[in-house]
Amino acid sequence: MAVWDGLRARIQTKVIDTVHGGDLRLERYRRPPGDPGLFGPDSPVWDVHGHAIGMLTGGFAALMLQSLHPLAMAGVAEHSDYRADPLGRLSRTARYVTMTAFGSTADAETQIAAVRKVHTYIHGVTPDGTPYSAEDPDLLTWVHTAEIRSFLAGYQTFAGRRHRLGDAECDRYVAEVALLARRLGAVRVPESVSEMEQYLTRVRPQLRPTPAAVQAVGFLRAFGRDTVERTATRILMNGGISLLPGWARAQLGIRRPALVRHLLDRPATRLLGALLFWACGPSEVVAAARDRAAASVH
């Protein structure tokens, strides 16, 4: 028993260290009492964003999909420290996604304001002479839509049949998270699954794999400080690849046959998800947020 408890503790510590920078800081999610946050516990946002393996695979899929937009990728290549400090970048992104979904209303608004401030510094010119800015409303719409499409795909694929969202709930999810994109300055944000797919069809002519995109995907696939991290990353990346539209895999030059994706990659991802759930249990962040939302204000 002590051996298994020790293994659980090591896995949990590894996950918190890698994804959250070493501390969940649960006290942030417990106050103020009675505050439901931007979405509330009955929102499908809490279901999707509270599912660890769906968000991890969806996050990798989002990064790959986003990289296909030359302007978005130029901003990452010139202004991001993902190569020098990949875990710092991961923990900051995880903090934003988690706080906007489960944090108090004030804390979520603080995160949004912080990102908007950072965006004011991200601008430049691509190698072909095209100017870009992280404050560009259309570019913000692209980044958001690629992310949300990937998160939803990750949840629907790995949450299990009993927990999958119905069509109406999927539409509600897309409509509710559109709030975040608009707060960041995006325009014409999709508010249903059909609008999201129509948007992706419209934007496809603008997408192409720049050398920076290919390098970023290669970096992600090889990431890991040790054998355990490299193995977990490869499993999660392959799970994320299985979530991408076929045209995106083709543009990125990723060749993983359907049989490999469905008979190897997804089962391996589900196994990793089961291991993480065994070690970490249900999300402590979601539990803290639920307690906050249900608490009496007296």
Residue, then its C-alpha position, 0 to 999 in steps of 0.5 A: m500500500a505504501v508503495w502505491d501511495g508513494l507512486r501516486a504522490r510522485i505522479q501528482t507532484k510531477v503533474i502539478d510541477t509540469v503543468h501548474g508550476g509546482d502549486l495549484r494555489l487552491e485558495r485563489y479558487r475558494r473566494p469570494p463565497g457565492d461567486p460563480g465566476l464567468f460561467g458557473p458550475d452548470s456551464p459546459v465550460w466547467d465540464v470541458h475545461g475540467h477534464a485533464i486529458g481532454m485539455l492536455t491533448g486539446g492544448f497540443a492540438a490547438l498549438m499545432l493548428q494555431s501554428l498554421h496561421p503565418l501571422a500567429m506563428a510569427g508572433v510566437a516565433e519572435h516574442s515567445d520564450y517557449r524554447a527557452d522556458p517551455l514549462g513557464r509558458l505552459s504554466r502561464t497558459a494553464r493559469y489563464v485557461t483555468m482561472t478564466a474558467f474556474g476563478s472568481t469573476a474578479d480573478a478571471e477579469t484580471q487574467i484577461a486584462a493581463v493578457r490584453k496588456v501583454h498583447t500590446y507588446i506583440h507586433g512586428v513584420t513577418p519574413d515576407g514583409t506582412p505586419y502583424s499584431a497580437e491585438d489584431p481582432d481577426l487574428l484573435t478570432w483565429v487563435h480562439t477558434a483553433e483553441i476552442r475547436s481543439f478543447l471541445a474535440g479533446y473532451q468529446t474524444f476522451a471524456g467517454r460516452r457517458h460524459r460527452l456533450g450533446d449537440a445543444e451543449c456543444d453549441r452552448y460551450v462554443a457560445e459561452v467561451a466566445l465571451l473570452a475572445r470578445r473580452l480580448g478584442a476578437v470580432r465575429v467570433p463563432e457561437s456554435v459548432s456549425e459557425m466554428e466549422q464554417y469559419l475554419t473553412r473560410v480561413r483555410p486559404q490563409l493557412r500554410p506551414t511556415p518553417a517556424a511552424v514546422q520547427a515548433v511542432g518538432f520541438l513539441r514532439a521531442f519535448g521532455r526533461d526526462t524519459v517519463e516526460r518525453t514519453a508522456t509528451r509523445i502520447l499526448m501529442n499523438g492524441g492531439i494529432s488524432l484530434l486535428p482535421g485531416w487537412a491540418r495534419a496534411q499541411l503539417g506533414i504529419r503522416r499517421p494513418a487512421l488505424v494508428r490514430h484510432l487503434l494505438d494513439r487514442p487507446a494510449t492516451r486513454l490509458l495515460g488519462a486513467l493513470l493520471f486520474w488514479a494518481c491525481g483524482p478529480s480536479e481539486v481546482v474544480a472542487a474548490a470552485r464548486d465550493r466557492a460558488a455554493a458557499s453562503v455569502h453570510 
